[in-house]
Amino acid sequence: MSVLKITQDNFEKEVLKADKPVLLDFWAPWCGPCRMVGPVVEDVASETVGSAIVGKINVDEEPGLAQSFRVMSIPTLVVMKDGKVVNSQVGAKSKQAILDMLK
């Protein structure tokens, strides 16, 4: 499965009611480090099919979601389980570091 585009409209269904861990990538198209981590997030999505959900939130299109997570810098990676934040990191990360966040 590919990376989901998370919006205010599908946030509850895809994230809060998910039965697996959810990795959220807060990003923007103008952000250089976000563009660097984008393909890594895609790889993580491919490797975690069936065990995790991976979604991207464009902070310019979804400022309300970014604000609710208190995102100050991007990229910000957030892992949620059972509707609660269990891990959060700011900045571009390696594939292994992102996979470790999901454990």
SULDA-V716833 format. One record per residue. N is the residue number from 1. RES is the residue in three letters. PHI is phi in radians with two decimals (none if undefined). OMEGA is omega as a letter, one per 30 degrees, with the letter a starting at -180 (* if undefined). Layout:
N:RES:PHI:OMEGA  N:RES:PHI:OMEGA
This chain:
1:MET:none:a  2:SER:-1.53:l  3:VAL:-1.23:l  4:LEU:-1.49:l  5:LYS:-1.53:a  6:ILE:-1.67:l  7:THR:-2.24:l  8:GLN:-1.00:a  9:ASP:-1.20:a  10:ASN:-1.88:a  11:PHE:-1.01:a  12:GLU:-1.08:a  13:LYS:-1.15:a  14:GLU:-1.46:a  15:VAL:-1.97:a  16:LEU:-1.15:a  17:LYS:-1.77:a  18:ALA:-1.18:l  19:ASP:-1.69:l  20:LYS:-2.37:l  21:PRO:-1.06:l  22:VAL:-2.14:l  23:LEU:-1.71:l  24:LEU:-1.92:l  25:ASP:-1.92:l  26:PHE:-1.49:a  27:TRP:-2.62:l  28:ALA:-2.61:a  29:PRO:-1.11:a  30:TRP:-1.50:a  31:CYS:-1.59:a  32:GLY:-1.01:l  33:PRO:-1.06:l  34:CYS:-1.11:l  35:ARG:-1.18:l  36:MET:-1.22:a  37:VAL:-1.44:a  38:GLY:-0.93:l  39:PRO:-1.12:l  40:VAL:-1.16:l  41:VAL:-1.10:l  42:GLU:-1.05:l  43:ASP:-1.07:l  44:VAL:-1.07:l  45:ALA:-1.06:a  46:SER:-1.14:a  47:GLU:-1.34:a  48:THR:-1.91:l  49:VAL:-0.95:l  50:GLY:1.57:a  51:SER:-1.98:l  52:ALA:-2.69:l  53:ILE:-1.98:l  54:VAL:-2.11:a  55:GLY:-2.32:l  56:LYS:-2.05:l  57:ILE:-2.13:l  58:ASN:-1.35:a  59:VAL:-1.16:l  60:ASP:-1.30:a  61:GLU:-1.50:a  62:GLU:-2.24:a  63:PRO:-1.09:l  64:GLY:-1.13:l  65:LEU:-1.17:l  66:ALA:-1.04:a  67:GLN:-1.18:a  68:SER:-1.14:l  69:PHE:-1.70:a  70:ARG:0.94:l  71:VAL:-1.29:l  72:MET:-1.86:a  73:SER:-2.31:l  74:ILE:-2.21:g  75:PRO:-1.28:l  76:THR:-2.08:l  77:LEU:-1.91:a  78:VAL:-2.24:l  79:VAL:-1.92:l  80:MET:-2.09:l  81:LYS:-2.34:l  82:ASP:0.92:l  83:GLY:1.35:a  84:LYS:-2.13:l  85:VAL:-1.27:l  86:VAL:-1.99:l  87:ASN:-2.78:l  88:SER:-2.70:l  89:GLN:-2.49:a  90:VAL:-1.91:l  91:GLY:1.85:l  92:ALA:-1.18:a  93:LYS:-2.17:l  94:SER:-1.30:l  95:LYS:-1.02:a  96:GLN:-1.11:l  97:ALA:-1.10:l  98:ILE:-1.22:l  99:LEU:-1.07:l  100:ASP:-1.11:l  101:MET:-1.07:a  102:LEU:-1.42:a  103:LYS:-1.34:*
